[in-house]
Amino acid sequence: MLKEFREFAARGNVIDLAVGVIIGASFGKVVTSLVSDVIMPPIGMALGRVDFSNLFMALNGATFASLDEAKKAGAPTINYGVFLNTCLEFLIVAFAVFLLVKQVNRLKGPASIDTRDCPLCLSKIPLKASRCSACTAEVKPVRMGGVDRRAVARRGEAR
C-alpha cells in the first residue's frame, strides 16, 4: 500500500495540484493585503473617510464606536464592510484566474477535431469512418486539406 501511495503522490498531476494550492494560498494573502491596505483606503477617503472594515450593524440595537468594541461586548453584528472587502478580493482573484486560463488556452492552440456527427443519428463518429457505429449508416468521407484520403488510399496513391 505504501508503494501505491508513493506512485500516486509522485504523479505529475498531484504535485502540480499541491504547488497550485500553495501558490494560491500565498496569492490569497497578497490579494487580501492589496484590497484592505491599498485599494479600500483611497475609496474610503473619497467617500468621506470611511473605513470599510469597520462598517457593521449591531443586531441588538446598541451603538458601538467600532467593530472591535462590538465584538468585545459580545453583540451580534452584521459586518457588511468586511463582506464588501471579501467580495472585492474575490473579484480580483477571479479576474486573475480568468487571465491565467485565457493565456493557457491561447498557448494550447485550437483543439484538433477528430470526430464528426452522423448525419442521421447525430452520434459522434471518427472522421475516417465510412459507417456510423450507432446506426450503421454509410457516411461520406471527410475531405481533409482538399484531398479525399479514402479515395487516394483506394487508388494506391497513399503517402
CORLIN-V292750 format. One record per residue. N is the residue number from 0. RES is the residue in one small letter. OMEGA is omega as a letter, one per 30 degrees, with the letter a starting at -180 (none if undefined). D_FIRST is the distance of its C-alpha to the first C-alpha in Angstrom with 1 decimal. Layout:
n=N res=RES omega=OMEGA d_first=D_FIRST
n=N res=RES omega=OMEGA d_first=D_FIRST
This chain:
n=0 res=m omega=l d_first=0.0
n=1 res=l omega=l d_first=3.8
n=2 res=k omega=l d_first=5.4
n=3 res=e omega=l d_first=5.1
n=4 res=f omega=l d_first=6.2
n=5 res=r omega=l d_first=8.6
n=6 res=e omega=l d_first=9.9
n=7 res=f omega=a d_first=10.5
n=8 res=a omega=a d_first=12.3
n=9 res=a omega=l d_first=14.2
n=10 res=r omega=a d_first=15.7
n=11 res=g omega=a d_first=19.4
n=12 res=n omega=a d_first=19.7
n=13 res=v omega=l d_first=17.4
n=14 res=i omega=l d_first=19.2
n=15 res=d omega=l d_first=22.5
n=16 res=l omega=l d_first=21.9
n=17 res=a omega=l d_first=21.2
n=18 res=v omega=l d_first=24.4
n=19 res=g omega=l d_first=26.3
n=20 res=v omega=a d_first=25.5
n=21 res=i omega=l d_first=26.6
n=22 res=i omega=l d_first=29.7
n=23 res=g omega=l d_first=30.5
n=24 res=a omega=l d_first=30.5
n=25 res=s omega=l d_first=32.9
n=26 res=f omega=l d_first=35.0
n=27 res=g omega=l d_first=35.3
n=28 res=k omega=l d_first=36.8
n=29 res=v omega=a d_first=39.2
n=30 res=v omega=l d_first=40.3
n=31 res=t omega=l d_first=40.9
n=32 res=s omega=l d_first=43.1
n=33 res=l omega=a d_first=44.9
n=34 res=v omega=a d_first=45.8
n=35 res=s omega=a d_first=46.8
n=36 res=d omega=a d_first=48.4
n=37 res=v omega=a d_first=49.8
n=38 res=i omega=a d_first=50.4
n=39 res=m omega=l d_first=51.3
n=40 res=p omega=l d_first=53.9
n=41 res=p omega=l d_first=56.2
n=42 res=i omega=l d_first=55.9
n=43 res=g omega=l d_first=56.7
n=44 res=m omega=l d_first=59.6
n=45 res=a omega=l d_first=61.0
n=46 res=l omega=l d_first=60.8
n=47 res=g omega=l d_first=62.9
n=48 res=r omega=l d_first=60.6
n=49 res=v omega=l d_first=57.9
n=50 res=d omega=a d_first=54.6
n=51 res=f omega=a d_first=52.1
n=52 res=s omega=a d_first=49.5
n=53 res=n omega=l d_first=52.3
n=54 res=l omega=a d_first=53.3
n=55 res=f omega=l d_first=52.6
n=56 res=m omega=l d_first=54.4
n=57 res=a omega=a d_first=54.6
n=58 res=l omega=l d_first=54.3
n=59 res=n omega=l d_first=56.3
n=60 res=g omega=a d_first=59.4
n=61 res=a omega=l d_first=59.7
n=62 res=t omega=l d_first=60.3
n=63 res=f omega=a d_first=58.2
n=64 res=a omega=a d_first=58.8
n=65 res=s omega=l d_first=55.2
n=66 res=l omega=l d_first=51.7
n=67 res=d omega=l d_first=50.8
n=68 res=e omega=l d_first=53.9
n=69 res=a omega=l d_first=52.9
n=70 res=k omega=l d_first=49.4
n=71 res=k omega=l d_first=50.9
n=72 res=a omega=l d_first=53.2
n=73 res=g omega=a d_first=50.4
n=74 res=a omega=l d_first=52.0
n=75 res=p omega=a d_first=50.0
n=76 res=t omega=l d_first=50.2
n=77 res=i omega=a d_first=49.4
n=78 res=n omega=a d_first=48.4
n=79 res=y omega=l d_first=49.5
n=80 res=g omega=l d_first=49.9
n=81 res=v omega=l d_first=46.3
n=82 res=f omega=l d_first=45.4
n=83 res=l omega=l d_first=47.6
n=84 res=n omega=a d_first=45.9
n=85 res=t omega=l d_first=42.4
n=86 res=c omega=l d_first=43.7
n=87 res=l omega=l d_first=45.0
n=88 res=e omega=l d_first=41.8
n=89 res=f omega=a d_first=40.0
n=90 res=l omega=l d_first=42.6
n=91 res=i omega=l d_first=42.2
n=92 res=v omega=l d_first=38.4
n=93 res=a omega=l d_first=38.8
n=94 res=f omega=l d_first=41.4
n=95 res=a omega=l d_first=39.4
n=96 res=v omega=l d_first=36.4
n=97 res=f omega=l d_first=39.0
n=98 res=l omega=l d_first=40.4
n=99 res=l omega=a d_first=37.0
n=100 res=v omega=l d_first=36.0
n=101 res=k omega=l d_first=39.5
n=102 res=q omega=l d_first=39.3
n=103 res=v omega=l d_first=35.9
n=104 res=n omega=l d_first=37.3
n=105 res=r omega=a d_first=40.4
n=106 res=l omega=l d_first=38.5
n=107 res=k omega=a d_first=36.6
n=108 res=g omega=a d_first=39.9
n=109 res=p omega=l d_first=40.7
n=110 res=a omega=l d_first=38.1
n=111 res=s omega=a d_first=39.0
n=112 res=i omega=a d_first=40.3
n=113 res=d omega=l d_first=39.1
n=114 res=t omega=l d_first=40.0
n=115 res=r omega=l d_first=43.2
n=116 res=d omega=l d_first=44.4
n=117 res=c omega=a d_first=46.1
n=118 res=p omega=a d_first=49.7
n=119 res=l omega=a d_first=49.9
n=120 res=c omega=l d_first=46.7
n=121 res=l omega=l d_first=45.2
n=122 res=s omega=a d_first=41.7
n=123 res=k omega=l d_first=39.9
n=124 res=i omega=l d_first=40.7
n=125 res=p omega=a d_first=40.0
n=126 res=l omega=a d_first=43.0
n=127 res=k omega=a d_first=43.7
n=128 res=a omega=l d_first=43.7
n=129 res=s omega=l d_first=47.1
n=130 res=r omega=l d_first=46.2
n=131 res=c omega=a d_first=44.2
n=132 res=s omega=a d_first=41.3
n=133 res=a omega=a d_first=41.9
n=134 res=c omega=a d_first=45.7
n=135 res=t omega=l d_first=46.5
n=136 res=a omega=l d_first=49.2
n=137 res=e omega=a d_first=50.4
n=138 res=v omega=l d_first=49.9
n=139 res=k omega=l d_first=51.8
n=140 res=p omega=l d_first=50.1
n=141 res=v omega=l d_first=49.1
n=142 res=r omega=a d_first=51.2
n=143 res=m omega=l d_first=49.2
n=144 res=g omega=l d_first=51.3
n=145 res=g omega=a d_first=54.5
n=146 res=v omega=l d_first=53.6
n=147 res=d omega=a d_first=52.8
n=148 res=r omega=l d_first=50.0
n=149 res=r omega=a d_first=50.2
n=150 res=a omega=l d_first=54.0
n=151 res=v omega=a d_first=53.6
n=152 res=a omega=l d_first=51.0
n=153 res=r omega=a d_first=53.4
n=154 res=r omega=a d_first=56.3
n=155 res=g omega=a d_first=54.2
n=156 res=e omega=a d_first=54.5
n=157 res=a omega=a d_first=50.8
n=158 res=r omega=none d_first=49.7
